[in-house]
Amino acid sequence: MTQRLWNLIIAAFTISALILWFSGAALALEVRETGRAFQVDFAPAKDVFQVGERIEFKVRGSRDFHLYLFGIDAENDQGYVLLPNPLQNDTGYQAGREYTVPEARVEFYARNPGTEKIIMVASTRKLDVRTDGLTKLERFFAGRADEVEARAKSLRLDGLEPEKQTVFREIHLVVTGQDDRPEAAETKPPSEEDPTVFVSADRPAYRVGDPVRITFGADRQGFAYLILVEPDGGKVMLKKQEISGDRFYTVQGRASAPTGRQTLFAVFDPKGELDMDKLVLPAPSAEQVKGIILDDDRPRPFALYPLVIKE
């Protein structure tokens, strides 16, 4: 099974970001409560999800509570702290009301078919989610599956304190559908003189009108050009950004026609004098061409991210 990746994105006003793509039935495997007075209903919003579809959960507690979610991909030995996250740090919910998780500006979905375990911890008191030793990515914390699962289960032990009541639950989500990720490009590593350039989007596939969040940058001061190569080979410059060399930059937009496989490039130029008419960019699926390349014709330092836009 291909590796799964969780992400989070900010939407302009309604949806966008984390990750999870599934289809199938969710099966509750374990329910444990430390106090009878506190009860929690937690389930996926529906039984069947498709790859790329927004994943939502419904939750309701009999008392005011805090909610924590973890994703465990045992097959690929990866785990993720889903809630709290940088976009939804508030874990508090009121008693008696049914909530949809995540909130409207955050999106959970999965890129690839497969099975994912979701661990839910709900407590009447706020718990401390330990992230020491985990890898801090741009939008969440990640680590080995057993490490993250151990952090989740430690919250259950924390909840055994007399003043806290805690519900611990596991469900399995099964994802079906086609893997929408385009084939990764073969790119040559930069030389010692070249900066390292980075570009990534919040997901590999979009429908027309979907919000898009792009992160890019380089480890040297200069200028970064954000360029989209469309299915017919046409180049569109989306952004020219002066960069400091010590941070990433983020832009937001929406997917639009033309549809099909496209490639997002970040190209570095030290002086900001890039000539789009003379710029030659490699096709992601093209084989490496062997031969002699003059220094003047050598491609600028770049990074690329293949993506798909659908109707």
C-alpha positions as CSV (number, residue, x, y, z in Angstrom):
1,M,0.0,0.0,0.0
2,T,1.3,3.4,-0.9
3,Q,2.4,5.7,1.9
4,R,-0.3,8.0,3.3
5,L,0.3,11.6,4.2
6,W,-1.7,13.9,6.4
7,N,-1.9,17.6,5.7
8,L,-3.8,20.7,6.8
9,I,-4.7,23.7,4.9
10,I,-6.4,27.1,5.5
11,A,-9.5,27.9,3.4
12,A,-10.5,31.4,2.4
13,F,-13.8,31.0,4.1
14,T,-15.2,27.5,4.3
15,I,-13.0,24.5,3.8
16,S,-9.5,23.4,3.6
17,A,-7.0,21.2,5.2
18,L,-5.5,18.1,6.8
19,I,-5.7,14.7,5.2
20,L,-7.4,11.4,5.1
21,W,-9.1,9.8,2.1
22,F,-11.3,6.7,2.6
23,S,-14.2,4.6,1.7
24,G,-15.7,1.8,3.7
25,A,-17.2,1.0,7.1
26,A,-15.9,2.4,10.3
27,L,-15.7,-0.3,13.1
28,A,-15.4,0.7,16.8
29,L,-12.8,-1.6,18.2
30,E,-12.5,-0.5,21.8
31,V,-14.4,1.8,24.2
32,R,-13.1,2.4,27.7
33,E,-14.4,4.9,30.3
34,T,-12.9,5.9,33.6
35,G,-16.1,7.5,34.9
36,R,-19.8,6.5,34.3
37,A,-21.0,10.1,34.5
38,F,-19.2,11.2,31.4
39,Q,-20.4,9.7,28.0
40,V,-19.2,10.5,24.5
41,D,-20.8,9.7,21.1
42,F,-18.1,9.7,18.4
43,A,-18.4,8.3,14.8
44,P,-17.6,9.2,11.2
45,A,-20.3,11.4,9.6
46,K,-21.1,8.6,7.1
47,D,-20.1,5.0,6.4
48,V,-18.5,5.4,3.0
49,F,-15.9,7.9,1.8
50,Q,-14.1,8.3,-1.5
51,V,-10.5,9.2,-2.0
52,G,-10.1,12.9,-1.8
53,E,-13.5,13.4,-0.1
54,R,-13.7,15.5,3.0
55,I,-13.7,13.3,6.2
56,E,-15.8,14.5,9.1
57,F,-16.6,13.1,12.5
58,K,-19.7,13.7,14.7
59,V,-19.0,14.1,18.4
60,R,-21.3,14.8,21.4
61,G,-20.4,14.7,25.1
62,S,-22.6,14.6,28.2
63,R,-20.4,17.1,29.9
64,D,-18.1,19.9,28.8
65,F,-15.0,18.2,27.4
66,H,-11.7,18.4,25.5
67,L,-11.2,16.3,22.3
68,Y,-7.9,14.8,21.0
69,L,-7.5,12.9,17.8
70,F,-4.6,10.8,16.5
71,G,-4.1,9.0,13.1
72,I,-2.2,5.7,13.1
73,D,-0.9,4.2,9.8
74,A,0.6,0.9,11.1
75,E,1.4,-0.5,7.7
76,N,3.7,2.5,6.8
77,D,4.8,2.9,10.5
78,Q,3.5,6.5,10.7
79,G,1.5,8.3,13.2
80,Y,0.1,11.9,13.4
81,V,-1.4,14.2,16.0
82,L,-4.5,15.4,14.2
83,L,-6.1,17.4,17.0
84,P,-4.9,19.8,18.3
85,N,-3.1,21.2,15.3
86,P,-1.8,24.7,14.3
87,L,-5.1,25.5,12.6
88,Q,-7.4,24.2,15.3
89,N,-5.7,24.5,18.6
90,D,-8.9,24.9,20.7
91,T,-9.9,21.4,21.9
92,G,-12.9,22.5,24.1
93,Y,-16.5,21.5,23.4
94,Q,-19.7,22.2,25.3
95,A,-22.0,19.5,26.8
96,G,-25.1,18.3,25.0
97,R,-24.3,19.7,21.5
98,E,-23.3,17.7,18.5
99,Y,-20.2,19.0,16.8
100,T,-18.6,18.3,13.4
101,V,-14.9,17.7,13.6
102,P,-12.8,19.2,12.1
103,E,-14.2,22.7,12.1
104,A,-15.2,24.3,8.8
105,R,-11.8,25.9,7.9
106,V,-9.9,22.7,8.3
107,E,-10.2,19.5,6.2
108,F,-9.3,15.9,6.9
109,Y,-8.8,13.6,3.8
110,A,-6.6,10.8,2.7
111,R,-4.6,10.7,-0.5
112,N,-4.5,7.0,-1.0
113,P,-6.6,3.9,-0.5
114,G,-5.9,1.8,2.6
115,T,-6.8,1.5,6.3
116,E,-6.2,4.0,9.0
117,K,-6.8,3.8,12.8
118,I,-8.2,6.9,14.4
119,I,-7.7,7.2,18.2
120,M,-10.1,9.5,20.0
121,V,-9.5,10.7,23.6
122,A,-12.2,12.9,25.2
123,S,-11.7,14.2,28.8
124,T,-13.6,16.5,31.1
125,R,-10.4,18.3,31.8
126,K,-7.7,19.6,29.4
127,L,-4.9,17.1,28.9
128,D,-1.3,17.7,28.0
129,V,-0.5,16.3,24.5
130,R,3.3,15.5,24.6
131,T,5.0,16.2,21.3
132,D,8.6,16.0,22.5
133,G,10.5,13.5,20.3
134,L,8.1,13.8,17.5
135,T,8.9,15.6,14.2
136,K,7.3,19.0,13.8
137,L,6.1,19.4,10.3
138,E,4.6,22.6,8.9
139,R,1.0,21.7,10.0
140,F,1.2,18.9,12.5
141,F,3.4,16.6,14.6
142,A,4.4,13.2,13.3
143,G,6.4,10.2,14.3
144,R,6.6,6.4,14.3
145,A,3.2,4.7,14.6
146,D,4.1,3.1,18.0
147,E,5.4,6.5,19.3
148,V,2.2,8.4,18.5
149,E,0.0,5.6,19.7
150,A,1.9,5.6,23.0
151,R,1.3,9.4,23.4
152,A,-2.4,8.9,22.8
153,K,-2.7,6.1,25.4
154,S,-0.7,8.1,27.9
155,L,-3.6,10.6,27.8
156,R,-5.9,7.8,29.0
157,L,-3.7,7.3,32.0
158,D,-3.6,11.0,32.7
159,G,-7.3,10.9,32.6
160,L,-7.4,8.5,35.5
161,E,-6.8,11.3,38.0
162,P,-9.9,11.7,40.3
163,E,-10.9,15.1,39.0
164,K,-10.9,13.9,35.4
165,Q,-13.2,11.6,33.4
166,T,-11.9,10.3,30.1
167,V,-13.3,8.2,27.2
168,F,-10.8,6.4,25.0
169,R,-12.0,5.0,21.6
170,E,-10.5,3.5,18.5
171,I,-12.1,3.2,15.1
172,H,-10.8,1.9,11.8
173,L,-11.4,3.8,8.5
174,V,-11.1,2.0,5.2
175,V,-10.2,4.0,2.2
176,T,-11.0,2.9,-1.4
177,G,-10.5,4.6,-4.7
178,Q,-7.8,5.4,-7.1
179,D,-4.5,7.0,-6.0
180,D,-4.6,10.4,-7.6
181,R,-0.9,11.2,-7.1
182,P,0.9,11.9,-10.3
183,E,4.2,10.0,-10.9
184,A,7.0,11.7,-9.1
185,A,9.6,13.4,-11.2
186,E,13.2,12.4,-11.4
187,T,15.2,15.5,-10.5
188,K,18.9,16.0,-10.2
189,P,20.2,17.2,-6.8
190,P,21.6,20.7,-6.8
191,S,25.3,21.3,-7.1
192,E,27.2,22.8,-4.1
193,E,26.9,26.2,-5.7
194,D,23.1,26.0,-6.1
195,P,20.6,26.8,-3.3
196,T,18.1,24.2,-2.3
197,V,14.7,25.1,-3.6
198,F,11.4,23.8,-2.1
199,V,7.8,23.8,-3.4
200,S,4.7,21.9,-2.2
201,A,0.9,22.1,-2.4
202,D,-1.5,21.1,0.3
203,R,-2.7,18.1,-1.8
204,P,-1.9,16.4,-5.1
205,A,-5.3,16.6,-6.7
206,Y,-8.0,19.3,-6.9
207,R,-11.3,20.0,-8.5
208,V,-12.0,23.3,-10.3
209,G,-12.9,25.8,-7.7
210,D,-11.1,24.1,-4.8
211,P,-8.9,26.2,-2.6
212,V,-5.2,25.8,-3.1
213,R,-2.4,26.5,-0.6
214,I,1.2,26.5,-1.9
215,T,4.4,26.7,0.2
216,F,7.7,27.5,-1.4
217,G,11.2,29.0,-0.7
218,A,14.9,28.4,-0.9
219,D,17.8,28.4,1.5
220,R,19.5,31.5,-0.1
221,Q,18.6,35.1,-0.4
222,G,17.3,36.1,-3.8
223,F,14.1,35.7,-5.7
224,A,11.7,32.7,-6.2
225,Y,9.4,32.4,-9.1
226,L,6.3,30.3,-8.7
227,I,5.4,28.9,-12.2
228,L,2.7,26.5,-13.3
229,V,3.2,24.4,-16.4
230,E,-0.2,23.4,-17.9
231,P,-1.1,20.2,-19.7
232,D,-0.2,21.7,-23.1
233,G,3.2,22.9,-21.9
234,G,2.3,26.5,-21.5
235,K,4.0,28.3,-18.6
236,V,2.1,30.7,-16.3
237,M,4.0,32.7,-13.7
238,L,1.9,32.8,-10.6
239,K,4.2,34.7,-8.3
240,K,7.6,36.5,-8.1
241,Q,8.7,36.6,-4.5
242,E,11.8,38.2,-2.9
243,I,13.0,35.6,-0.4
244,S,15.3,35.9,2.7
245,G,16.7,32.4,2.5
246,D,15.7,31.5,6.1
247,R,11.9,30.8,5.8
248,F,9.2,29.4,3.6
249,Y,6.5,31.5,1.9
250,T,2.8,30.6,1.4
251,V,0.3,31.8,-1.2
252,Q,-3.4,30.8,-1.5
253,G,-5.7,30.6,-4.5
254,R,-8.2,28.4,-6.3
255,A,-7.9,25.7,-8.9
256,S,-9.1,26.6,-12.3
257,A,-9.1,25.3,-15.9
258,P,-7.4,23.9,-17.9
259,T,-7.8,20.5,-16.2
260,G,-5.4,17.6,-16.4
261,R,-1.9,16.8,-15.1
262,Q,0.1,19.9,-14.4
263,T,3.4,20.8,-12.7
264,L,4.1,23.5,-10.1
265,F,7.7,24.8,-10.2
266,A,9.6,27.1,-7.9
267,V,12.6,28.6,-9.7
268,F,15.4,30.5,-8.0
269,D,17.2,33.5,-9.4
270,P,19.6,35.5,-7.3
271,K,18.9,38.9,-8.9
272,G,15.2,38.5,-9.9
273,E,16.0,38.8,-13.6
274,L,14.5,35.5,-14.8
275,D,13.4,35.6,-18.5
276,M,10.3,33.5,-18.9
277,D,10.7,33.4,-22.7
278,K,14.1,31.7,-22.3
279,L,13.2,29.5,-19.4
280,V,13.4,25.8,-20.1
281,L,11.9,23.5,-17.5
282,P,12.0,19.7,-17.5
283,A,8.9,17.6,-18.0
284,P,8.3,15.5,-14.9
285,S,7.9,12.3,-16.9
286,A,10.8,12.9,-19.3
287,E,13.8,10.7,-19.2
288,Q,17.1,12.3,-18.3
289,V,18.9,13.5,-21.4
290,K,22.6,12.7,-21.4
291,G,25.1,14.9,-23.3
292,I,26.8,18.2,-22.9
293,I,25.1,21.2,-21.4
294,L,26.8,24.6,-21.6
295,D,26.9,26.6,-18.4
296,D,24.9,29.4,-19.9
297,D,22.1,26.9,-20.8
298,R,22.1,25.1,-17.4
299,P,18.7,25.2,-15.8
300,R,18.1,27.5,-12.9
301,P,17.9,25.9,-9.5
302,F,14.3,24.7,-9.1
303,A,11.9,22.3,-7.3
304,L,8.7,20.9,-8.8
305,Y,5.4,19.4,-7.5
306,P,3.2,17.4,-9.9
307,L,-0.6,17.8,-9.4
308,V,-3.9,17.1,-11.1
309,I,-6.9,19.4,-11.7
310,K,-10.2,17.8,-12.4
311,E,-13.6,19.1,-13.5
